[in-house]
């Protein structure tokens, strides 16, 4: 199972919400979809889920065009919006039963399917509660359960962790890992980049509707023009900061309590020469450690915070 987004464009009058982006993801993958507010993430996800038509381009779900055959494509995708609509006097069980019927799941199998989804998303204990009485975390679980009710191969999740407490975020993260292990292809947007980086196989970064980067986090991190090194010295952090400012290979310095984080351009040889120079200058170095770039670092490097 594979989803391919090809040359996708979506214009609203003169605003280019999505401006010629292409990427793909497949079964067993969790792909992070990140960008500043207004970058075009929700618009792209709605097009993939067959809820909006693109101005140009197409999306193929297992080879099926969302434009040419939306009804067939819709059965392959489960979409979780960023918030669950509040319905009056509708229980969790009734809500899921409605969508199971909408997807043509007939009794008695329908009851078994709902039970299975409620069990997986830990909704059994609240299945008789009204949606309007649920906490944010429980509403997100119901929204995920609705997206899973017809056992889609592809999941499109728009800010599923928004507003959740730490425990609920951890539980959601474990659910997504389990779904990927069961062969689901998952595209998930989130502003909680530290957690997204822990579960993603790869990431797609967009800004102002344009694709900036797509690929594995490690590959994107290796493309950075500098590496970040932590240097800890004995009783001379201020002097170390001042000395580093004089060295040409140093791009940026972030002082810590008794150390500095420094971005260094050039090759490994350049980094080695810089360390050798510090030792010659008399600094008593207690620790030198190369810091691995995480998703937050990459995001700050490649985006400018511009709005569409």
C-alpha positions, 0 to 999 in steps of 0.5 A: 500500500502506497500513497503518492502526492504528485505536483499538488496545488490548491489556490484560494483566489490569489493565495497558493495554499499548496504550491506544487508539492510531491512526496509519498509514504507507504505501509508500515511508515509513520511520516511526520508532516510539519510546518508553521501555521498556515503552511498548507498542511491541513489543506493537503491532508483534506485533499488526500482524504478526498474532502477537497479537490486540488487546483492541479495535481493528483493523489494516488492511494494504492494507484487509485486517483482521489480525483478520478475515483474518490469513492473507491479511494475514500475506502482506503483512507481514514481521516482524523481532523484536528477536532471532533465535532460536538454532537448533542445527545450522541454516545460514543457507541452510537457515533461509531455505529453511525460511521460503521453503517455509513461504510456498509458494515452490516450486522452482526459483523458491525457489532464485532468491528465496533467492539474491536475498535473500542477495545484498541482505542481504550473506549470500552469504559466510556462507550455509553457516555455522550460526546459532549461530556468527554475530555479533550483526550477522550474525544481524540480517541473517539476521533481516531476510532472513527478513522479506524472503523472501516480498517483503512490502509492509510491514516491521515491524522491532523494534529492528533496530540493537540491539547492532550495531557502528557499521559494521553500523548504517550498513549497516543504515541504507542497507538500509532506505533502499533498501527504502523506495526500492523501495516498502516501507512500513517501521515501525521501532523503535529506541533509537538516536534520532540514527540513526533521525532520519536515515532516518525520514519521520515518527515515532510516539511512545508512552508507557505505551501512549498515543499522544503524537505522530505526524507528521513530525519537522519538524512536531512540532519546530515545535509546541514552545513554544520555540526553542533558540538558541546564543549565543557571546560573547567572554570573557564566557560566565559573565556571559552565563549570569548575565544570561540567568537574569534575562530572562523569555523564557528557559526553560532554559540549558545552558552550553557551553565558551565559549557557551550554548544557551538555550531561548527562549519567545515569537515571533521578535520576542521573540527579537530583543528578547532579542538586542538587549538583550544587545548593549545590555548590552555583550556582544560576540556572536561567533555566534548560531545557531538550532538545529534540534530533532532526534528526541532533543530531541523525545523528551525534550520529550514523554516523561516516562520513565514505565513501564507 
